[in-house]
Amino acid sequence: MKRKFMMVVLAGLFLVGTWQTVLAKKWQPYQFKGNERFEYEVITYEDEEEKQVFYTLDIKELEEDTFEITYITRGTLKREELGMETVYGFYGISLGGLIANPFYSMYFQEMDLEVGEKMSLWGAGLMKVTGKEKIAGREGFVCQFFQTIDDEEELVAEWTVDPELAMPLRSKVFSEEKVESQIELIKYTEY
């Protein structure tokens, strides 16, 4: 009788563990559906000065398996600032790299998005899922990336991700525990 009870308990634990694995979500960055539009507010801090830019990525299906992609970077510059930023979209680099560094995106594909989950990144740092939050009407998991600097764990980056979307709801980069840049979804549209 005791043995039968133990077998039932062990089988139940196995099924619960298996079910939790099935329920755990993973994020597949950059896996776009098409016919969707992402609109972001980008804030950077330079010498205590805040700069704001808006970034839009629009993906429209023209015909089967053919898509039109539109990138829009919108901001303001003073006359004396007209220069390289005018041609190269304020940063001189792709804003996509600021949204989610492709190096880290491969780790998201392996990580279960479940509050409390942790993943060591082979000596590069530690990723933790610390909570959930709503941004632009979507709920996402807060994923924080820590590195050990001078024997202390320091927050380096944070992403809020909705496993249903190809890009994060928000991405933050920290320097000395202060936000250096932040990109936040302000509107997502499917059509």
N, C-alpha and C positions, 0 to 999 in steps of 0.2 A: 504494500500500500504506500509506504514512504517513498519507495523507488518510483512508483507510478506518478506520485505527486511531484517529485523532483523533475521527472521527465516533462511533465506538463508545464512546470514553472520554467524550465530551461527552454522549451519550445516557445513558450509565450515571450520570454525575453528575446529570443532570436527573432521572432516575428516583429516585435516592437522595434528592435534595432534595425531590421530590414525596412520596415515601414518608415522610420525616421530618415533613413538614407534616401528612400524614394521621395519623401516630402522635401528634403533639403534641396534648395535651388542653387544653381550655379549661374554665373554671369558669363555670357559669351560676347565680349566687346566687339564692336564693329561688324556685327552680323545684322545688317540692315534689312528691313522688309521691303523697302521702297514705298513710294507714295506717302512720305512722311516729312515733317519739317521740324527741326530743332532750332529754338531761338534761345541764345544765352546772353547773360550780362557778364562781362569780364571786368574784374577790378584788380588793378596792380598798385603796389605801393613803392614809390621811389623817393628816397629822402623825405619820408613822412608825407609825401604828396600822393593823393589818391588819383588814379587815372581810370576812366570808365570807357569801355568800348562795348559794342554789341556785335555778336557773331551769329550768323544764321547759316544753317546747312539745310538745303532743300533737295529732296530726292523724288523726282517724278518719273513714273514709267511712261515712256513714249509709245512703245509697242512691246510685245512679249520679249523679255530678256534684254531690253534696251532702255537705259535710264538717262535722264538729263539731270546733271548735278549742278547746283548753283551755290556758291559761297558768297556771303555778303559780310563785310566787316564795316561797321558804321561807328563813327566817333567824331570828335571835333578836335581841331588843332588851331592854335593861334598862328597868325601870319608868319612870325619868325620861326615857327616849328615846321613849316612846309618844307619838305625835303624827302629823305629816304622813306619815312613813314607814309608819305603820300602814295608812293609807288608800291611799297611792300606790305601794306596793311597794318600799320602801326608798330608791329613787332619785328618785321623783317624775317619772320619765320611762320610756319604754319601754326595757327591756333590749335589745331587738332592735337599737336604734341603737348600743348599745355593742358588740354582736357584730360587725357589719360595717356601717360607715357607708355608707348608700346612695350617697353621692357617689362613693366608691371602687369600689363594686361594678360600675359600668359599665365600668371599666377592666379588670376581671378577664375580662369577656366577650370582650375583644379580645386578651388576653395568652395566648401559648402557655405552658402549664405544663410547663416543661422546665428542669432545673437549668442555670443560667448565663444564662437569658433575662433581658433587661432591657427596660424600656419607660419612655420619658420621658412625663411627664404634663403636657404643654403649659405648662411653667414652674412647675407646682405642686410638682414633685418627680420622683423616679425610683423605679420599682418594680423590684425584683430578685428572681429566684427563686434562693435561695441553697442549697437542699438539700431533703432529704426527712426525715420523721420519723414515728414511730408514736404515735398518741394514741388511747386507748380502743379499741385493737385495729384501728384503721384507719390506712392510710398516706396521708400528705398531703404537699403541696409547701409549703415555707416561703417565703412571699412577704414581703419587707421593703420598707417605704416610707421613703425618705429625702428630706429637704428640706435645701436649702442655707441655713444660718443663720450669719451672720457669717463668710462665706466658707468654712465648713466643712460637710461632709456629715454630717447628724445623723439617726439612726434615730428615726422618729416613731411608726411602727406596724408590727405584724407579724401576719400571718395564716398559719395552716397550713390548707390547703384540700385536700379530697378531691374531685376533680371529680364523683364520683358522688353527693355529698350537697349539699343546698340551702343548708346553713349551714356555716361554718368549723369545723374541729376545735378551733382555738384562735385567739383574738384578743388581742393585747397592745397597749396604748397606753403610750408612753414620754414622759417629761418629763425633760429634762436627763439623758438616758441611763439613767434609772431607770424601772423598771416602775411605772406609775401605776395601771393596772388590767389584769386578766387574766381572760378568760373561757375555760374549757376544757371540752370535751366529756368527760363521764365515762361516758356510756352512750348508745348509739344502738340503737334497736329498730325492726324492721319487723314488721308483723303483718297 
